[in-house]
Structures are given as structure tokens and as C-alpha cells.
């Protein structure tokens, strides 16, 4: 096997193990550290895909800035561990209406992912003519592509991040006594 193939399998396994660690940890600090490991493995996969700009962006933006923000929030909230006893029937997010709403959102997510995969598989490759001698695209071409060809995906990601922030605020708020 080639070095790239072995590297892919090692980095993919690390990304999967770290991602399972994110949702499987009871301590939020360990969960955040697992997420940093997952981002690092993804950056390695981007390097194997000959996309160093995306890999560096992954490390600087996600593993650097956002994970530091997550660590500060976790430390600020001083949450020692997840407590399942708090999620009784009276919790607002544990009501049947909230569960149905979550199920509808999950169905929409699966439909959107299916549409995106189908759309990407039927779409022809776009030749940007911006590949330099090392096989690295220019940052200007990446920006042009994001804001023209992939503007819907960019805006959908922005909305997803906004919803995640609102959800974090709702989950972290203190219930009135």
C-alpha cells in the first residue's frame, strides 16, 4: 500500500475515534479535547487531499479560535460533568413536541444531505484554471468559488452555525426557580 493510503486510514480512524470521544465523554473538557483531536485528524486528511490552505484554515480557525472559545465557555459555566438526572419529563427539551420538532428537522437534514450528494454527483467538474505548479489553488480562486458557485452552501453553513449558537444559549440558560 502507498503512504497516502495508509495515512488516510490512520487519520480517518483517528477522526472517527476522536468524534466518538466527543459525544461519549461525560466530562466536557475531555469532549472539547477530543474535538480538537478530530479537527487535527481532519487537517491531516486535507493535507493528503493536496489542500494545504484548507488544512491550515482548519487548524487556525477551528482548532485554534473556536476550540479556545469552547474551552472558555465550558470553564466559565463550570460544568463538571453531564448529569442525566436533570433531564426529567419537566425539562422543556424533553417534551413530546420538542422531540417531534427535532425529528422533523432530522428528516429535513437527511433530505438536504441526499439532495447535496445527488447534486454533487451529477454536476460536472468546474475548471477554474487556477492551479499553480504545486497543485495549490489560489486563495482568490477559493473565495470566488465559495461566493459564486457555492453561495447556497456557504449561507446554509452560516445559518447552521447561528442555530447552534442559539441552541447553546438555550441549553446553557438557568431555569427560573
N, C-alpha and C positions, 0 to 999 in steps of 0.2 A: 504494500500500500504506500501511496505517496504521503509525504509530510503533511500536505494540506488536508488529506482525508482523515488522517489520524488526529490532526489538530482540530478538525471540525467535530469529530466525535467526542473528543475530550472536552472542548469548550461547550458543545451542546449539552453534554452530560452535566457539566458544572452549572450551566444556566438553569437546567431543569431542577437539579438538586437544590440550588440556591432559591429558586422560585417556590419550590415546595416548602423550603425552610421559612420563606416569608409568611406563608399562610398557616404554617404548622407550629410556629413558635408561640408560646404563651407570654413570653417577655417581649414587650415592644422594642426594646433596644436591640435584642438579638434579631428580631424581624427586620429592623432597618439595616442592620449589618449584613443580613442575608440578601437584602435588596441591592446593597452596594456590590456584593459579590456577583449577583445576577447581572447588574449593569456592566461590570468588568468583563464577564464572560461574553456578553453581547458585543462589547467593544472589540474583543478578540475575534469574534465571528465577522465583524465588519472589516477588520484588517485582512482576514482570509478572503473576503469578497473583493479585495482590492479597492476599498473605500476608506482611506485613512482620514479624510475630512469628517466623515460620519462617525468614525471611531473616536476621534479626538473630541468631537462635539458631544458624543455620548458620555465621555469621561468628564469633560469640563462642566457641561450643563447639568446632566443628571446625577452622576456620581459625586460631582463636586457641589454645585449650588443647591440643587433640590434636596439631596440627601442631608446636607448640613441643616437645611431648613426643617426637614422632618425630624432630625435629631433634636433640634432646639425645641420644636413643638412637643415632642414626646417628653423631654426633660422638663419643659415648662408646665405641662399638665401633670407631671409626676405620677404617671400611671405605672405602678409596679408590675402588674400582670393583668391578663384578661380574666374577668370573673363572670362565669356563665350564670351564676345565681342572679345577677342583675337583670337578665333577660327573661323576666316572667311575662305572664299574659298581659300585664298592665302597661308594658313598655309600648310607646307609640309605634315603633317599628316592628313590633311583633303582633300586630293586629291583622286579621284576615284581609282587610282592604289594602294594607301596605304590601302584603305578600302577593296579592293578585296584581297590583301595580308593578311590583318587581318582576313577576312572571311575564307580564305583557312587555315590559322593557327588555327582558331577556330574549323573548321571541323576536322583537324588532332588531336587537343586536345580531342575532343569528341570521335573520333575513338580510340585513345590511352586509354582514360578512360574506354570505353566499353571493350576493349581488356583486360585491367588490372582487371576489375571486373569479366569478364568471366574467366580469368586465375586463379584468386584467388578463385573463387567458384568451379572450377574443380580440384584444387590442393589439395592433401591430406595434413593434418597437419604434420609438421615436429617435431619429438620428439627429443629434444636436451638433455634431461636428465640433465638439469642444474638448475632445480627448487629447491630452498632451503626450509627450514622448513617454512618460512614465505610466500612462494609463489612468491618470488622475484628472477628473473633471474640474473645471474652474469653479470657484465659489459663485461667481456671477451667473454661470450657467445653471448651477443648482438653485439659486434664488429665483431666476427667471422661470425655471421649470416648476418650482413649488407654487409660485404665484400666478402661473398661467395654466399649465396642464393639470396640476394637482391642487387647484384652489379649493375645490369642494372638500377634499380630504384634509387640507390644512385647516379649514374653518370647522369641520367636524371634530378634529382633534382639539381645537380651541374650545369648542362647546363642551366636549368631554372633560377637559381639564377644569372648566368653570363648574360643571356639575359635581365633579369630585371635590372641589374646594367647598362648595355649598354643603355637600353631604358630610364632609369632615366637620364643618362648623355645627351642623345639626346633631351629629353623633357626639361631639365633644361638649355640647352645652349642658349646663347643670339644670336638673329638673327642679321646678319650684316646690318648696316644702308645703 
